[in-house]
Amino acid sequence: MPASGVTEREARQIAQLFADLVADGAALGWVDPPDDAEIAVLLTELAPAVGSNDARAAIARTFTDDTAGRIVGFAYWTRYTRATHRPHVDLEKLAVARGARGCGIGTTLMNALIASAHDLNVEVITLDLRGDNTSAIRLYQKLGFERYGLLPDFVAVGDKRCDKHFYSLDLRR
Ligand SMILES: CC(C)(COP(=O)(O)OP(=O)(O)OC[C@H]1O[C@@H](n2cnc3c(N)ncnc32)[C@H](O)[C@@H]1OP(=O)(O)O)[C@@H](O)C(=O)NCCC(=O)NCCS
């Protein structure tokens, strides 16, 4: 994603991607599907952070629908704001449309984000996720992320409680 941000059309597609996945029960940090306005704010804040090298976002699109393409994947990391954590970044979201899964898009988005972090001399990429998100856990482990912590029964989804897992990838190694 360029520092100039995305178009309104792209923002709506990213909002739709997140909303569909959350409605489908995806563990993306929302209980209810986010609306277009919430995602527009998120993207508007992300763009200048990309410009100052405090964020990177990767977009996957298909060109089968029309020439402008349809967004089927979106992921981004942001740099830690705390002064002592500035060499490090946190993967905030990784999302691939249900119909586009299992063909390497998640891996490709992650590899792009890891490469962009490497290029900016980022030292550690962290992420956290729900312990029952086995497909994402396999993906992160495949890419070299290692679990460094676990909070039992921490994530509240209605009455249900799930473990929260913490993973990191040390790019200095
Ligand atoms: C997790 C997610 C991003 C994976 O995207 P994807 O495009 O299907 O991933 P890939 O095709 O690149 O597969 C990468 C690896 O993920 C794992 N994986 C993917 N789908 C899986 C499944 N259904 N079951 C088990 N493992 C799976 C595998 O290890 C796979 O590697 P392999 O093909 O070499 O075995 C996608 O399922 C998704 O968007 N889920 C909902 C949102 C979410 O949970 N995001 C992560 C929050 S932290």
The ligand as an SDF file (V2000), in Angstrom:
LIG
                    3D

 48 50  0  0  0  0  0  0  0  0999 V2000
   -4.9550  -17.4730    8.3050 C   0  0  0  0  0  0  0  0  0  0  0  0
   -5.1600  -17.0390    6.8590 C   0  0  0  0  0  0  0  0  0  0  0  0
   -4.6250  -15.6260    6.6900 C   0  0  0  0  0  0  0  0  0  0  0  0
   -4.3900  -17.9890    5.9420 C   0  0  0  0  0  0  0  0  0  0  0  0
   -4.4970  -17.4800    4.6160 O   0  0  0  0  0  0  0  0  0  0  0  0
   -4.2760  -18.4320    3.3490 P   0  0  0  0  0  0  0  0  0  0  0  0
   -4.1860  -17.5690    2.1640 O   0  0  0  0  0  0  0  0  0  0  0  0
   -5.2990  -19.5070    3.3290 O   0  0  0  0  0  0  0  0  0  0  0  0
   -2.8590  -19.0770    3.6880 O   0  0  0  0  0  0  0  0  0  0  0  0
   -1.9190  -19.8840    2.6960 P   0  0  0  0  0  0  0  0  0  0  0  0
   -2.6980  -20.4450    1.5600 O   0  0  0  0  0  0  0  0  0  0  0  0
   -0.7360  -19.0420    2.3920 O   0  0  0  0  0  0  0  0  0  0  0  0
   -1.4850  -21.0680    3.6470 O   0  0  0  0  0  0  0  0  0  0  0  0
   -0.4220  -20.8590    4.5100 C   0  0  0  0  0  0  0  0  0  0  0  0
   -0.3440  -21.9230    5.5800 C   0  0  0  0  0  0  0  0  0  0  0  0
   -1.4130  -21.7390    6.4920 O   0  0  0  0  0  0  0  0  0  0  0  0
   -1.7930  -22.9990    7.0000 C   0  0  0  0  0  0  0  0  0  0  0  0
   -3.1840  -23.1940    6.6340 N   0  0  0  0  0  0  0  0  0  0  0  0
   -3.9150  -22.4950    5.7490 C   0  0  0  0  0  0  0  0  0  0  0  0
   -5.1900  -22.9440    5.7320 N   0  0  0  0  0  0  0  0  0  0  0  0
   -5.2470  -23.9510    6.6290 C   0  0  0  0  0  0  0  0  0  0  0  0
   -6.2700  -24.8020    7.1020 C   0  0  0  0  0  0  0  0  0  0  0  0
   -7.5230  -24.7140    6.6390 N   0  0  0  0  0  0  0  0  0  0  0  0
   -5.9610  -25.7120    8.0500 N   0  0  0  0  0  0  0  0  0  0  0  0
   -4.7180  -25.7870    8.5380 C   0  0  0  0  0  0  0  0  0  0  0  0
   -3.7020  -25.0030    8.1300 N   0  0  0  0  0  0  0  0  0  0  0  0
   -3.9630  -24.1040    7.1970 C   0  0  0  0  0  0  0  0  0  0  0  0
   -0.8900  -24.0260    6.3730 C   0  0  0  0  0  0  0  0  0  0  0  0
    0.2510  -24.2110    7.1890 O   0  0  0  0  0  0  0  0  0  0  0  0
   -0.4880  -23.3320    5.0850 C   0  0  0  0  0  0  0  0  0  0  0  0
    0.7530  -23.7440    4.6340 O   0  0  0  0  0  0  0  0  0  0  0  0
    0.8700  -24.9930    3.6150 P   0  0  0  0  0  0  0  0  0  0  0  0
   -0.0600  -24.6890    2.4740 O   0  0  0  0  0  0  0  0  0  0  0  0
    2.3120  -24.9810    3.2370 O   0  0  0  0  0  0  0  0  0  0  0  0
    0.4420  -26.1750    4.4150 O   0  0  0  0  0  0  0  0  0  0  0  0
   -6.6660  -17.0940    6.4600 C   0  0  0  0  0  0  0  0  0  0  0  0
   -7.1670  -18.3630    6.8130 O   0  0  0  0  0  0  0  0  0  0  0  0
   -7.5280  -16.0370    7.1120 C   0  0  0  0  0  0  0  0  0  0  0  0
   -7.6440  -14.9190    6.6210 O   0  0  0  0  0  0  0  0  0  0  0  0
   -8.1870  -16.3630    8.2340 N   0  0  0  0  0  0  0  0  0  0  0  0
   -9.1250  -15.4550    8.8900 C   0  0  0  0  0  0  0  0  0  0  0  0
   -8.4370  -14.2800    9.5150 C   0  0  0  0  0  0  0  0  0  0  0  0
   -7.3650  -14.7090   10.4850 C   0  0  0  0  0  0  0  0  0  0  0  0
   -7.5570  -15.6030   11.2790 O   0  0  0  0  0  0  0  0  0  0  0  0
   -6.2210  -14.0190   10.3920 N   0  0  0  0  0  0  0  0  0  0  0  0
   -5.1080  -14.2430   11.2950 C   0  0  0  0  0  0  0  0  0  0  0  0
   -5.3630  -13.5020   12.5680 C   0  0  0  0  0  0  0  0  0  0  0  0
   -3.9090  -13.4080   13.5320 S   0  0  0  0  0  0  0  0  0  0  0  0
  1  2  1  0
  2  3  1  0
  2  4  1  0
  2 36  1  0
  4  5  1  0
  5  6  1  0
  6  7  2  0
  6  8  1  0
  6  9  1  0
  9 10  1  0
 10 11  2  0
 10 12  1  0
 10 13  1  0
 13 14  1  0
 14 15  1  0
 15 16  1  0
 15 30  1  0
 16 17  1  0
 17 18  1  0
 17 28  1  0
 18 19  1  0
 18 27  1  0
 19 20  2  0
 20 21  1  0
 21 22  1  0
 21 27  2  0
 22 23  1  0
 22 24  2  0
 24 25  1  0
 25 26  2  0
 26 27  1  0
 28 29  1  0
 28 30  1  0
 30 31  1  0
 31 32  1  0
 32 33  2  0
 32 34  1  0
 32 35  1  0
 36 37  1  0
 36 38  1  0
 38 39  2  0
 38 40  1  0
 40 41  1  0
 41 42  1  0
 42 43  1  0
 43 44  2  0
 43 45  1  0
 45 46  1  0
 46 47  1  0
 47 48  1  0
M  END
$$$$
